Amino acid sequence: MKRSPLIILFITIFIDLLGFGLVLPLLPIYIQHYGGKPWIGGVLLASFSTMQFIFSPIWGRASDRFGRRPMILLSLLGSAVSFMAFGSARTLAILFTARVAAGILSAASLPAAYAYIADVTTPEKRSGGMAMIGAAFGLGFALGPAISGPLSQHPILGIPPLAMPAYFAALLCLFNFTWAIFNLPETHTDRSQHSEAKGVKDIFVGVFMALKNPAIKFQLTVFAFTTFAFTAVESSFSWLTLLRFKSDIESVASATWHSYASLPFASVPLEVRKLIPAGINWSQYGQLGLNDIAAPVASLLREKAEAGINTHIFMIVGLTILVVQVAVMRGVAARVGEKRLIVLGALILTLTLFGIALAQKLLYIEILSGFIAIGNGILNPCLSSIISQAAGKENRGTVSGAQQGIGSLARIIAPPINNYMVGRNSAIPFLTSGVLMATALSLSVKLKQPEKGKSDHEQTAGH
């Protein structure tokens, strides 16, 4: 097996996901800036996921016909254009157009990447290659918010601060596209035979048939409950901080204003100076409170405070997930047992979701965000492993497709519902998800730990 194509692919996927991590924490702030409500944010996320759900099988078939490299390059160039459109958006309509385009074009990357790995690895080395994509995901998602926070505070070349992460993501994707042109080799040279790539209808049928399979239906039911429960975190977590902790946001924005007021007017950041009314006496104007200064200035400072808080929380989640993934990959599951880790992960997530619903201090949310990452980081890989073992080699591809289908449906159906609820009461989506996760916990206790020495198709779920 040649390792260099895998390393190149890892870098390509990592940079692509880094761009996504840069923008994700700021989505609610963009939507609020243009007058959108939380449910609009849910529809925005659902539109992105819907496009990925529809176009992933289309791009998968195209990669068999035209090669893996063109599809990956198309995704990178499309991501660069969509991030640029997102950063320059001045209306909600343009935001939606940018995210829909991103969903369509970014859907080309993963099917081609998985097929790329299959092209360059032997069967016994394939799982290690697939794990590289998971590592690229984790690393990109962890570092994206860490970079996005500082970027969203400081404009460059007249670009508004909140647009900086999107423009930077576009620049990264454009660099990645250019780099991949010269370094990413084609691996699919024999195109005389095409794989039977599945369409959207096939995915629905696959999910239905997998849930009827007695060997795996119980495990997939647990997976469905955990996946739908976790969508509250993915779609509503950043809205919760904006809606529940307005006083904290106000305090940060006010402190920033007073720090500017202590400076000579010429030293105040340009993006703030441009919004301050002409002809004012700066020494007197600087003594005003946040609610008494020009509305555009106060809005800018509040948005910068929101961006700083959200990116900080997402950075905690991303870095914690990365650490937990490394621990799981280094053999914790083999020593403790996957079933025990699934139960532990579901317990942590159940308690944490209820804790988030009730927490009234931002510090508690920051602590709980780490536990969200721990619970999800140990539950998902262990549950996927048990499902894969129970499916057997002959059904593993079908079951993997069913899992992806359940995940896609959750990301399409749940965000609009969760975000509508968070707009009504910030606790409701997390209480609801806590109940779903508690159900998954009660079911996970009945899972059977796969026994060593038995073939895959001999593993079944017990009650």
HELIX and SHEET records of a PDB file:
HELIX    1   1 SER A    4  VAL A   23  1                                  20    
HELIX    2   2 LEU A   24  LEU A   26  5                                   3    
HELIX    3   3 LEU A   27  HIS A   33  1                                   7    
HELIX    4   4 PRO A   38  PHE A   66  1                                  29    
HELIX    5   5 ARG A   68  SER A   88  1                                  21    
HELIX    6   6 LEU A   92  SER A  106  1                                  15    
HELIX    7   7 SER A  109  VAL A  120  1                                  12    
HELIX    8   8 PRO A  123  LYS A  125  5                                   3    
HELIX    9   9 ARG A  126  LEU A  151  1                                  26    
HELIX   10  10 PRO A  161  ALA A  163  5                                   3    
HELIX   11  11 MET A  164  ASN A  183  1                                  20    
HELIX   12  12 VAL A  200  LYS A  212  1                                  13    
HELIX   13  13 LYS A  217  ARG A  244  1                                  28    
HELIX   14  14 LYS A  246  ALA A  261  1                                  16    
HELIX   15  15 PHE A  265  SER A  267  5                                   3    
HELIX   16  16 LEU A  270  ARG A  273  1                                   4    
HELIX   17  17 TRP A  282  TYR A  285  1                                   4    
HELIX   18  18 LEU A  290  ASP A  292  5                                   3    
HELIX   19  19 ALA A  295  ALA A  327  1                                  33    
HELIX   20  20 VAL A  328  VAL A  332  3                                   5    
HELIX   21  21 ALA A  333  VAL A  336  1                                   4    
HELIX   22  22 GLU A  338  LEU A  358  1                                  21    
HELIX   23  23 LEU A  362  ALA A  391  1                                  30    
HELIX   24  24 LYS A  393  ASN A  395  5                                   3    
HELIX   25  25 ARG A  396  ARG A  424  1                                  29    
HELIX   26  26 ILE A  428  SER A  444  1                                  17    
HELIX   27  27 ASP A  456  GLU A  458  5                                   3    
END                                                                             
